[in-house]
Amino acid sequence: MINTTTEPKPWRPRAVPRRAVLGGLAATAAGGLAGCGSGGTGNPGGGGGKGGVLNVWGGVPAESGPDDLIKAFNEEHPNIKVTYTRYVNDDQGNLKLDTSLQGGVPIDVFFSYSPANVKKRSGLALDLTERVAADPELAPFTADADPINNYPLDGKLFCVPAALAPHNVYVNETMIKDAGITLPETWDVDEFVEIARKLTVPGKTFGSLNAPTIARPTLGSNSNYTEDGKANFANPLFAQELELALSLQKEGTTMPQAQILAEKLKTFPHTPFIAGRVAMVIQAGHLVRYIGDTKEYPHDFKTICMPTPAPVKGKPYWNTGSIGDLMSISAKSKNVDNAWTFVQFWVKNAAKFMIKGGRLPSLVGDAKPTDMIAQLLGPERDKLYDPASFERFLFSSDLQVAVDTKFSGATQITQIIDKLTDEVLLGDRTVDSWVTEAVKQADAAIATAP
């Protein structure tokens, strides 16, 4: 049995009625917080400014939502022109953004896609703490919100999350029916493993591409760190998780790590799923963009959405996904009020424009769940998906995403753990050795972190 030491509090995307807070917005816009920020009137609650040009840098292709959202923003704010520059969210693209922020390239608003990058760029970003606190609709993202849904650094906020990226399990409905399996609405790790074994056809189909996780769903926020800020990988849950992954790989229920690495399936997990080589895959929501592209990825089965399995049956647990699309305002921006107006508009309207590209909003606003699912899954949703299962998962009160607040050495730790885990699953390292090296190397990364 797994000991759940930290039980999560219920959380779901907040659906704040927009009309109900208009009076509050007007009051805070006229409030006494003027003077914060730079390059504009400094009003933390609202914006508008005198118009001008905003330069926005993000990693999402313009045609996958940003163009439509920016068009809607321009209709509401015709005096503000927005220029959107896409950078690729990889090492080279992030370096380009960092260099541009540090240099003389005009950037007003920029997106980061990991809390580690938010921390790294905090010296280049405007402190948004009071601006967020002054907007009632952004209450879930204040520095003192409970549960925490943002990434405060020493009590200050340098970003506002515009997207929610929970992990779920994609399931091939045809394989489920052929195996005579009736899926429960929720499941635990043991039930997932049992079903994955039944779906496995030796030499043809793996029951699952990957094994379920145990440590983070149980421990929740800051699972990689102990209370005193050191590496937490000696916690037995990490070894238990590795042992499970090893056993499932050895028996042929999950795909061998050598094959996953050779085919780059960490980056492209959709390919074996759509091809019918795996019956299930645990991943974030972006797979729908590939499942829905039947010209590039033809297939003849429906996809069911299931929650990630609970480590312990009947116990609350944390989803291993994240909040993302982290919007910041450059500290060098000369048009801060307009930039803040744009950030507010994006976060509050992402549900209407960004979801079609597979990006779930951090705020539901006045969007209807059924309409959002229709946008997410597209016009052929009844042919390609079980829409009810997606709506049931994405709008469940049991969906609880763990949000970290400790980031010392986080980027290095991720790289360390990925490398060591690959070595274990490739047979080049024992689990005990993984624990020893994970603690040693992660502690070193924490000690040398700025």
N, C-alpha and C positions, 0 to 999 in steps of 0.2 A: 504493500500500500504506500501511496505517496502522502507525505505530510504537507498539508497546505498551511504554510506559515503566515501568508498574507492573503486575506480574502478581499476581492475587489468590491467596490461599491457600484451599484447599478449605474450605467451610463449609456446614453444614446445621443445621436445628433439632436441638438436642440431645435425645436420648432417654435420659434418666438413669433406670435402674430405681429406683423409689421405695423398694422394700423394702431395697435394698442400702445406702441411706444413712440408714436410721432410727437406727442406732447412732450415726452421726456427728452427726445432728441432736440426739440426746439429749446427746451429749458437749458440743457447742457451746452448747446451751441452758444448761448448767451451768458454762460456761467463765468466764474471768476478764475478760470485756469489759463487765461491769456498770458502770452509771453513765453510759453514753452516752445521748444523746437527752434528752427532757424529758417530763413528764406521765405518769408510770407508773414501773415498776421500772427502765426503761432498759436491759433486757436486749437486746442487739442481735441475738442469735441466734434468739430465739423470741418468745413473747408469751403471750397468753391473758388476762393481766390479771385484773381483778375484775368484768368485765362492764360493761354500760352501753350507751350509744347512740353509733353511728358515723354521721356524716353524710358521704356520698360523692357527689361531683359528677362526672358523666361525660357524654360526648357521644353515646353509643349509646342508642337508644330502649330503654326498660326491657324491652319485650316481645321484643327481639331478642337475648336472652341474659342480661342482667344480672339479671332477675327470677329465672330458674332457678338461676343461680349463687348468688345471695344466699340463696335458699331452701335450697340444699345447705349453704351456710356456716352458716345458722342451725340446721340439724339437727345439725351437728357442734359448734357453739358456741351453745347455746340461751340463754346468759347475755348474749350480745351482740346487740343489735338494730341493724339496718342500715337507714338511710333513704337512698334513692337519689334524687338530683335530677338531671334531665337538663338540660344546657345545649346549645344548638345550636352546633356547631363552625364558627362564622363570625365575622366581625369583631365583630358586636354581642354574640354569645354569649361570646366570649373576653373582651371588655371587662367583661361582667357577672361572669364568674368572677374576673377580676383585681380588680375593685372589691370583690367580696365577700370575697376573701382579705385584702385590705388593710383592710377595715372590720371590723365586729363580727359578721358572719354566721358561725355555727359550721360549720366545714368541717374534717373530719379527713383525708379522702383525696380527691385530685382527679386527674383525667386531663388530660394535655396531648397534643396530636396533632402536634406538631412540635418538633424540638430547639431551635429558636429560642425557642419559648414556654417550654421547660424552663429555658433560660438566663435569660430575662426573669423567671421566677418563682423562681429559685434562692434569692433572699433571703427568700422567703416559704415555703420548703420546708425540711424536715428533712434533714440530712446522713445519707444511708443507707449510706455507704461500708462501715462496719464491720458493719452488719447484713447487707448482701449478702454480704460476705466470710465471715461466720460460718455461712452456709447452703450446704452442699455442692451442693444442687440448683440453686442460683443461680450456680454457678461461671462459666457463660458470660457473666454480666453484671457481673463484678467490674471494677474500674477498670483492672486490669492484664491482663485477658484477652487472648489472642492467637488468632484475630483479635478485634478489639474489637466487642462487640455491645451496647454501652450508650453513654451520652453523658456521659463524665466532664468536669467543669469544674474546671480546675486540680487534677486528681487526685482530686476529690471527686464522689460520685454523689448526685444529688437525685431520681432516678427509677429505676424498674425497668420495662423494656418487657414488655408482656403480649401483643403481637401482632406478626406478621410480615406485611408487605404487599409481596411481590415483584410486579414487573410481568411480565405474560405476554402472549401474542398469542392473542386469540379468533378462531377461524376457522370460517366457515360450511361445514359438511361437504358439503352439497348442491352448493354452488358448486364446491367442490374436485372432486367426482365428475363434475359436468357438464363441467368443463374438462379432465377426463382427467389430473388431477395426482395424483401419489403424493407425499405429504408425507414428508420425512425426519424422523427423531426430533429432530435438531438442525439448525440452519442458520446461515449467515452473512448479512451484509447484502446481498451480491450475490445470493444465492439467494432471499432474501426479496423483493427488488425484482423479480427475474425472475418469481416466482410472482404477485406483486401485479399485474404487467403482464398476465399471462395471465388473471387474474380480472377485469380491467377490461372493462366493456361500455359503450362511449361512450353517453352520454345516459341510462344506466340504473343502472349499478353502478360504484363506485370500487373498485379492488383493495384499498385500505386507507384507513381514515380518516386516519391519520397516518403520518409517515415514521419509520423507526427512528433512534435516537440513536447517536452515535459517541463523543463526548468522554467522558462519564461512564463508560460501560462499559469504556473503555480506561484512563482515568486512575484511576478508583476513588474512594476516600475523599478528601474535601476537593478535589474536582476544580475548584472555582471559585477556588481560592487557589494562589498560588505557594508555594514552600518558605518564603519570608520573610513570608508572610501578606498579600501584595498580590493584586490581581485577576489571574486567570490566563486571561482571555478572548482574549489575543493568541496563545495556543496554537493552532496551525493546525487542530487537530482540531475546534474550534468552528466555524470558517469552513467546513470540509469538511462538517460536519453540516448547516449552513444551505444550502450549495450543493446538497446532495442533496435536502433538503426542497423547495427552489425548483424543481429540475428535475422532481421527481415531480409537483409541483402543476401545473407548466406543461404537462406531457404528459398530464395528466388521470388519472394513476394514483392520486393522493390527492386528497381533497376540498379545494377552495379555502378559504383561511383566512377570507375574507369570509363564506363560508357557515357555517363553523364558529362564527365569532363571532356571526353573526346568529341562529343557532339555539341558541346557548349550549351547544355540544357539548363544550367543555372540561369542563363540569360534568355534562352528560348524554350521554356518548358511546355509551350503550347504545341510544339511540333509532334512529339510522340503521342500526346493526348488526342489531337485531331486525327492523327493517322491510325488511331486505334491500337497503338502498341502498349499503352497503359490505360487502365480503366478509371483511375482517379489521379488527381494532382492537387497538392496543397499549394496555394499561391494567392497573390493579391488579385484584385479585380480587373487588372488590365488585360487579362486573357480574353475578355469578351470582344476586344477589338479584332482579334484573330479568328475567334469562333464565328463572328458575324461576317467575316470576309470570305464568303463561300466561293468566290472566283479564284482567289489565291489558295484557299484551304478548303476544298470541297470535302464534305462528309455528309453522312445520312443518318445521324443520330441526334437526339436532343441532349442537352446538358442540364443536369440538376445541380443546384447550389446547396451545399451543406455547410453547417458551421464547422470550424475546427473542433476536433474531439476534446472533451474534458479529461484532464489527467485523472481525476477521481469522480466517479459517477455521483451525480447529485450535488457536487460542490461547485460554487461559483469559481470562475477562472478567467484569466485575462486573454484577450485575443492578441496574437503575435504581430498584428499589423501596426500601423502608425498613423499619425496625422501628418499631413504634408502640404506641398505647395506653399511653402513658408514665405510670406510676402514681407519685404523690408523696404524701408525708404533710405536712400543713400544719405549719409551725413553731409555730403557735398551738394545735395540738391538745392537749387535756387528757387524751387517752386513747391515747397513742402506742403502747403495747404491743399493745393490741387492734387499732389501725390497722395495725400491722406484720403481725399475724396475718392480718388480712384481705387485705393486699397479697400475702403469701405464698400464701394459699389461692387467690386469683384467678389469679395467674400460673401456678400449678401445675395448675389445673383448667380453665383457659380452653379447652383442647382438647376438653373434654367438653360445655361449655355455650355458648361464644361462637361456635363455628365454624358453627353453624346460621344465624347472621346474616351469614355471609360473612367472618368475622374469623378469620384463621389464627393459631394460637397461637405464641408465641415459644418455648415448651417443649412437646415432645410428651408428656413424662411416660410413663405406662403406656398411653396411648391407642394403638389400632392404626390404622395408615394407612388400611386399608380402611374401618374404622368412621368415621374422620374424613371421608373422601371421601363416604361415604353421608350423613353429616350435612350436609356442605357443599352437596352437589348435590340432596339431597332425595329423596322417594319416587319421583319420575318421572325419576330420573337416567338410566336406560337409554333413555328416550324422548327426552330433551332434550340429553343430553351423550354424549361419548365418555369415560366415567369413567376408563378406563385411561390416557388421555393426561394427565388431571389428576393422577392419582397418580404417574405417571412424572415429571412436572415438579416437583410440590410436594415430593417426597421424593427428589429427585435429589441426589447428592453434588456435582454441578456447580453447584447453586444457591448463588450467592455474592452476598450483599447488601452493598453498600458503605455504611459507617457513618461519618459525618463527625465530626470532633472540633474543627473550627474554625467559629465562628459569628459572627465580627465582621461586623456589618451584614447578616446573612444574610437577614432579612425584606425589607429594602430592596433587596438584590441580586436576590432572586427577582422582585420587582415590576419592577425595572429591566430584567432580561433578558426577562421576559414581554412587556413593552411594546415593547422594541426588536425582538424576534423577530416580534411581530405586524406591526410596521411593515415589516420585510423581506418577509414573506410576503404582505403587502397591496400590495407594490410601491412603498412610500413611502420606502424606505431601501435603500441598497446593502449588501452583505455587508461591504465594507471599512469603510463608515461604522458598521456595527454593531460591529465590532471596536473602532474608535476610541472610540465613545461608551460601549460596555460597560466598557472598561478605565477610562476617565475617571470615569464615574459610580459604578462599583463601588468604585474606589479612594477616592473622596470619601465613600462610605457607610462604608467600613472606617475611614477616618481619623476620622470623627465618631462612631463607635460607642462607647457607654459601656464 
